[in-house]
Amino acid sequence: MSSLKNKRSVDDIWPVSRKRVLIRVDFNVEINDGVIAKSRDQRIRAAIPTIRRITDQGGICILMSHMGRPTGHKHSVLKNDDVKRRRYLNIWKDEKGAGDTVYYSLLSGEIKKKILGWSSVATSAADLSEVEGAGKTDLFASLSNAEKKSLLKRFQNGNHNTTYPHLRQYDGYNMELTLMPVAARLSELLNADTSRPPVDVLFAEDCMNAEEIVASLLPGQVLLLENLRFYSDENSLIESERIIMAQQLASYGDYFVCDAFGTSHRRNSATTVELPAIIGHGCCGYLLKKEIESYVDLLGDTPRPMLAVIGGAKVSDKIILLEHILRKIDTLLIGGAMAYTFLKVAGYEIGDSFNESGQSFIDKYGEKRNIDELAQNFLIKAKACNVQVLLPLDHV
């Protein structure tokens, strides 16, 4: 375990002056009406020491992050179709990241046709097939923002008993998925200390078409790329698609730094797997380094009694970690949306709360894993290890 603590960090990058440093951050924060509440900007604040390390030495920071779970579009399709690419970019800009079209795109073909049947383009929609790729989402995208919202509200009001857990996780189509407000908040935080030189924070509205703005960057400046997952290639299961995206992103920088612990474990991520491989190296930012050191300490000779607290939405992302630490802890407090999955498999009523019960995923060995079984088996293992598992008793 001690070898984990010896990972290269941002301190090992040299020289930095006038170099472009690609930093994978996790700016997946809550945004309401284009504003990030001060109580919700911890992830942005946590990345500032790493950013400062680069800018203070005359380097250039190019920040990459995802936001929410947009379905995204294939770069291979859009790169040769500028009209379609601009249309999708304008959808995000015109909707101010609200994701109305994303929400619609995740619905079934039957429901998509039903919604279009209420719209001003009902006649054009009548001949469209219910199968994927028939053009229903493109037709919906052509509607005004006001009509989109009206149609989706009508649909939701008539479907109180219909659950879409993958949408509810980010509050349906009301979730704002653009990183534009993040750039504004980051600029405020970086320039809060007036005794320091001002830092320019720029924004690139298309992460895969940012060559011009990257070429214009000056030492000490920061560029935030738009939501990586507006392109489905970022977390595609097809390696060749991820490689194409990684090659484009790699062309923007000289060094790569990962400071996003929450995504660093993903095997199918263009920015945490293929990108450092293409650049030829990678290192930890200060936040990721701190997370690794804390994890190593936990797996070492921990003092007892030990209480572990874990939250988040997905059991599938954390179940292996939880099993690893069972013999190192005495009590485990599970919060966040993932608590509902454990509550449900334990027999409690959870209403319409987001949960992964009844779902499955493919693990790193290619095996299909049932989440209900994993959660049930984990509770059994915890009991066998004399670990008290605490789940929420009341909810807001």
N, C-alpha and C positions, 0 to 999 in steps of 0.2 A: 504493500500500500504506500510505502514511503516514496516510491517512484512516481506516483501521481503528483506529489507535491513538487516534483522537479520539472514540471512542464514549463516550456518556454513561455514567457509573458511579454507584455508590451514593453517592458523595460529592456528586453533583449533586442529590440529593433534599433538598428543603427546603420547608416545615418538616417534621420527622419526629415531633416530640413529639405523643403521643396519636394518631398516625396508624397505620393498619393496613397493613403492608407485606407483600405476597405475594411469597415468594421461591421460585423453582423451583430446587431443589437436586438433587443426585444422591447419594442414600443407598442405592444398590443394592449393599449389602455382604453378606458371607457371615455367616450366622447358624446356629449349631448349638446345639440344645437351648435356645433362647431366649437364648443368650449370644453377644455379639460379641467375639471375641478382640481384645486390644489391638493385635496385629499386623495386624488387618483393619479398623481403624476410621479409616484415613487420610482417606477421603472425608468422614466426619463432622467430623474435626478441620479439614479444609481449608475447611469452610463457616463456621467459628466467627468469623473476622474480620469477615465480612459481617454475621453475626447480631449481633455486638457493636456494630458501627457503628450499628445501629438501636436496640437496647435501651439502649445507653449514653446515647442522647439522648431516652429516654422514649418511644420508638416501640414498636409491637407487631409481632412477627414471626409470620407464618403460613407455615409451610414445607410445600412440596408435593414429593413424590418418587414414583417408581415403585420396585418391587422385583420382580426376576425377570420371568417371562413368563406370568403367569396369563392364561387365556382371557378372563376378565372377563364381565360381564353388561351388557346395554344399559340405560342409565338410563331411556330412553323406555318400556321395558317395566316396570321396577321402580317408577318413581315413582308410578304409580297402583295398585300392588298391594302394599300394605304388608305383607301376610302373606308374600308371596314375598320381598320385600326383607329382612324380618327373618330369614327362613329362610337366605338367602344370607349375611347378616352373621353369623348364629350358626354357620354352617358354618365360616367363617374363624376365629371366636373359639373354638369347640369344638375344632377341629383345631389350634388354636394356630399357625395359619399354615402347617401342615405341607404343605398342598396335596394331600391324598389325593384329594379330589373333583376338583381341577383336573387332576391326572394322569389320572384316569379319563375326564374329559370330552374329553381329546385323543386318546383311542383310537378306533379304527374302530367302526362300529355292530355289526359282526359280533363283535368281541372284547368289546365292552360286554355283549352278550347272553350270551356265553360265561361271563363273570365273574359276571353276575347269576344264571346257572344254577347256580352253586356256593353261592349265598347263601341266607339265610333268607327272602328274598322271591322265590325262584325261581318260585313259582306265579304271582305277580303279573306277573313279567317275561316269562313264556312267551308272552303275547299281544302283547307290544310289538314294533313294527316295528324293523328295523335302520336305517331312515332317520333323518336328523337331526331332532331336535325331537319324538321320540315319547315322551319322558319317562324314558328310561333313566338319565340323570344325576341327575334329581330323585329317582328311586327309590334309586339308590346313595347319594345324600346323606342319605337317611332312616335308613341303617344306623348302628349304633354305630361309634365310632372304632376300637375293637378289631377289629370284623369287617371294616371297610374295609381296615385294615392287613393282616389275615390274608389277605384275598382278593387284594390287590395283590402280596403276597409270593408267594402261590401262583402267580399269573400270571407274575411275573418269574422265579421259579425254573424255570418250565417254558418260558421263552422266552429262553434265553441267546443264541440266534443272531438274535433279532429286534432290530433297531436302531431307536431313536427319537431321532435326533440333536437334535430340537427340545426333547426332554425331558432328554436326558443333559446338555445344556448347563447345566442347574441341578440336576443330580444327582437327576433324577426326582422322585418325590413326597416325598422326604426334605427337600427344600429348604423353608425356612420363608419365607413370603412376606409376613407381616405386618410392619409398621413399628413395632409396639409395643416390641420390644427396642431399636430405634434411639432412640426417645424416652427410654428409660431411660439409654442410654449417652450421649446428648447432654446430659442433665441432669447426669450425672457430670462430663463434660468442662467444661461451662459453670460448674460450681460447684467445680471443683478448686482454684481460687485463692481461699482463704478471706479474702484481703484485699479482695476485691471484693464488692459487694452480691450476695446470692443471686438466682438467676434461676429462676422457676417455668417448668417445661416441661410443658405439658398435651398430651393426645392425643385426637384425634377419631376415633372408630371408623368413621365413615362420611364420606368426603370430600365427598359430595354432599348431606349432611344435617347440616351443622355450624353452622347459623345461631345456635342458642341459645348454644353454647359460644363462638362468635366474638363475639357481643354482650356476653358476660360478661367478656371479656379486659380486663386492666388494663395501663397503661403499663409497659413493661419485661418483660412476659410473652412466652413463646414457645409457639406451638401447632403441633404436627405433625399433618397430616392423614394418615389411613390411605392405604395403597397406591392411587395414582391408577388403576392398571390393574386394580383389582378391577372397574372399569367399562371396558368395551371401547370406550366413546366417546372415551377419552383419545387413542388412536392409531388411531381408525377411519379408513377410507379415504373415508367419507361425510362431507363437510364439514358438513352440517346437524347431524349427531350431535355432531361436535366443538364446534360453535358453542353448542349447548345446554349442554354441560358447561362450556365456557369462561364462559358467561354466569352460571352458578351460582357458579363459583369467583370470578369478578370481583366478585360481590356481597359477598364477604367483605373486600375490601381497597380501599385508596385509591391505592397505588402498586404497580408490578410490577418485580421485579428477577429477572434470570436469572443464576444462578450454576452452571449445569449444562452445561459444555462438551460432554459426551458426548451430550446430547440436543438441543442448540441448533440442530443442522443439520437436524433432521427437519421435513419439509414437512407431514406428517400428525400433528401433535401439538397437542392443544387448549391445552396450557399454554405452548408456545413460539411458536405462530403466532396462534391466535384470541384467546387471553387478552390479550396486550398490545394487540392491535388493538381489542378491546372497551373496555379501560381507557383507551386513547388514547395510551399512551406505554409505554416500557420502558427499562431500563438494565442495565448489567453489574454483577454483584457483583465483589468483589476477585479471586476465583478465576478467573472467566471472563475478566476483564480481563487477568490475568497470562497466561492461555493464549493469548489473541489477540495480545498483545505478543510472546510467544515465537514464535508462528507467523509474525508479520510479520518478526521478526528473521531467521528461518530463510529466508524468501523474499527477503530483501534481500541485501546483500553479506556472505555468510557466510565466516568464515575456513576455510581448507583445510589439511589434510584434515579432512573432516567425517563423523562417524559418527552415524547416526540409529537409534534403538531404538523399535520399535513392537510392541504386543501387543494383547490383546483376543481376542474370539471370532470376529467376523465380518469376512471379507474384503470383503463387499459394502458395509460401512459406510466402509471406509478406502481402497479401491483408487484412488479419484480423487485423494485427498490424496497417496498414495504416488507416483502418476504425476507430480504437480505438483512434488515435491521431488527427483525423480531427477537433475536437472541441478545440484542444489545440494549433493549429497552424494557421498561416495566409497565408503561402506560402509553397508549396511542390515542390521540385525540384527532378524529377525522372531521373536517369541516368542508365548507364549499359545496358545490353542486355534487361532487363525487359521493358525499355522505348519503344522498338519496338512493344511489344504487345499493349501498350496503343496507340501508333501512328497508328497501323493498325486498331484497333477498332474505332479510330477517323477518319478513312478514308484516311490516308496518304499511299503512296507507300513506301515500305521498302525493295524492292528487295529480295535478298536471306538471309537477316539478320535473325539471330536466333530469334524466337518468339514462344509464346505458343498459339497463336490464333488458334481456332478450336479444342483445346484440352480440356480435363476435368480431374478431379481428385476426389478422395473420401475423404471427410472431416472427422474429428474426430468423427462425429456422424453417419458415414456410408452413408452419403448422397452424391450423385454424383453432382459435381459442374461444371458448364460450365464456362471456363475462359473468354470467350468473354463477357458473361453476367455479370460476376463479375467486369471486367474492365470497361464496359460501365456504370454499376450501380454505381461504385466508382466515376467516373467522374461526374455523376449526383449529388451524395451526396456531393462531394467536392464543386460543384457550389452552392448547397443549403446552405452549411456552410460558404459561402463566402471565400473559400480557393482557391487561385490561384495556378493552377497546371502548372508547367513549364516542357516542354519536349524539348529534343535537337532539334535545328534548323539546325545544320550541324554535319557531322559525319566524322570520320577518319577510 
